[in-house]
C-alpha cells in the first residue's frame, strides 16, 4: 500500500482517449480491479459521450479528466502528465485506451506488469 505521506497514489495510468465511450467503463473498472488506483485521462477532441462516462469516476476522485486538442498529442500529453503528476504517484503507466495491464506474479512474489491489446475487429486480446 502506498504511503500517503509520500504519494497520493500507488499506481496511476495515463491514457489519451478519443471517442472511447462504449469501452471506457469496462476499461476503467478492469484496471481498478487490477490494482490501478488513479487515472489521468487526456481527452483528444472526443465527439461522443466519453466525458459523461468518465464523470462518476471523476466525482469519486479516481480520474483526472484533461481535455487536449490537436494532432499529434501523445507526447504532449505524456510530458504534461509527468510534469504535473510525477510526485503524485509512485508508479505511472502509459497505455492506450485499447490496452489492458494485468498483474503477473513470478517466483517469490515479484509483481510484473504485462500488457494486452484488445482487437475490436476480432474481439480478442493480444498479449506481450
N, C-alpha and C positions, 0 to 999 in steps of 0.2 A: 504494500500500500504506500502511496505517496506521502511524504512528509509535507503537510500543508504549510509549514513554515518555510520550506524551500520552493515548492512548486504548487500551483493551483491544481494541476492535472498531472497524472502519470503518463498516459498515452493519448496524444491528440492526433487526429487525422486532418490533413489539409487536402482539399479537393476543389477542383474547378469544375463546375457543373453548368450545363446548358440544356434546358428542356428535358430534365430527368424526372419530372413529377411522377410519372407512372411507376418508377422504380425506387424513388427516394426513401419512402417509409421503410420498405423492406431492407434497403441498404443500410440505413441508419440503425434500425432495430438489430440487424445481424451484427453490426460492428459493436454495438453496445453490449450484446451478449458475449462477444468475443473478447471483451476487455477494454475497448476504447472508452475513454470517459469524457472526451470533448472533441468537437469538430469545428474547424474553421472552413466554412463553405463559401467559396467565391462564385457568385452567380454571374456568368458571362452572357448578359443580354438575353435571358430566357424569355420566351413568349408564352409559356404555359403557366400553370398554377403552382410552379415549383416553390415559390415563396410561401404560399398558403400551406403546402405540405410540411415545410420546414418550421412553420410558425409555432406549433406546440413544443418542439424541441428547443427553439429559441427561448420561449417563455419559461421552460424548465431549466434554463441555464446550461443546456448541453451543446448548443450550437451558437457560434458567432456567424451571422449571415452577412456577407460583404458583397455589395454589387461591384462589378468590374466591367468596363466597356472596352470594345475594340478587338483587334486581332494583331498579332498573336499576344496572348495574355498569360500563358503558362508561367514563364519565368518571372514576369512582373508580379503575378500573384504569389508565387513561391517566395520570391525575395521579400515581398511585403510581409508575408506570414512569419518568416524568420526574423525580420527586423522588429516587427511589432510584438510577437508572441514567444520568442525564444526563451524568455525567462519565466514563462507561464507553465511550461510543461517539461517533464523530464525527457520524454521521447516524443518526436514528431514524425509521423509517417506521411509521405506524399504519394497519393494514389489517385486514380481516375474513378469516376462515378460508376464504371462498369467493372471495377476490380474489387476483390474481397481479400482481406488479410485474415489469416487464421493462426492461432497459436499451435505450436507443434513442440512437444517436449521430446528431448533427446537425452539418453543416459543421465544420470544424476540430477534430473530436474531442470536442465538447461532449457530455457524457453527461446525458441526461434520463431520469427515471423515469416511465414511463407505467403505467397500471393497467388490468387487465381483471377482469371479474367472471364467474365460472363459473355458468351457469344449470343447475342439476341436472335441471330438468324437460326442457329441450330438449337437454341435454348439449352446449351451445355456449358460447363465450366472447364477452362483450360488451366492447368496448374504449372507452376515453375518455381 
